[in-house]
Amino acid sequence: MPPRVQTTPRKRAQQARSKAMVAAILKAAAKVLVSVGYDRASTKRIAREASISIGSLYQYFPGKEAVVAELMDRHIESVRGLLEKELLRLRGEDLQRTVRGVVAAFFRAQHVDPALRRVFIEQVPRIGKLNRLAEVESRVTDLARAYLQTRRHEIARTNLDLAAVVVVRTIAHLTYHALVDDAKSSETAWIEEITTLVCAYLGGGSSSTEE
């Protein structure tokens, strides 16, 4: 049986000096992950980038996975806060305006340290706390489900639980790949196309703003 991977810190920094040390470790880890990728990143590389001893790093983190998990936690909190705030702000709007706003919010979320986010999505294994990206999708899906219920009379889908999953995953997937793979189309164009797609799926009609 392979050894269990530890994805939690050894201890939490309490003093200003300790917090500065952890911040330096996380900043170095982000740089290493983006430059060499998850597989080639190591505690030795991270410590060297942070200009500290490997022993100092091990005071706070038992291994690379725990460093990455903490870095991911902080990234996720930024993204989740952005998405939740926008979803709550839009909950009183009509379907079309809400979908457009949510798509735009997902684009803003994709812009939160995009190079590091790409490493998290494409390279980091889904083990322990390293699987927290799924929590963001789950929380946003719950909020989407609650909103769809308030607009039940406008929606053609009968299974709102499934509809919420389809909508959130479609928006997340398309906004991510629009930024990663498509340099020709504008973000504005993508927002309108995705809004049209989602509104048509839900039964809300076209997203066109033209009269």
Secondary structure, 3 states (H helix, E strand, C coil): CCCCCCCCCCCCCCCHHHHHHHHHHHHHHHHHHHHHCCCCCCHHHHHHHHCCCHHHHHHHCCCHHHHHHHHHHHHHHHHHHHHHHHHHHHCCCCHHHHHHHHHHHHHHHHCCCHHHHHHHHHCCCCCHHHHCHHHHHHHHHHHHHHHHHHCHHHCCCCCHHHHHHHHHHHHHHHHHHHHHHCCCCCHHHHHHHHHHHHHHHHCCCCCCCCC
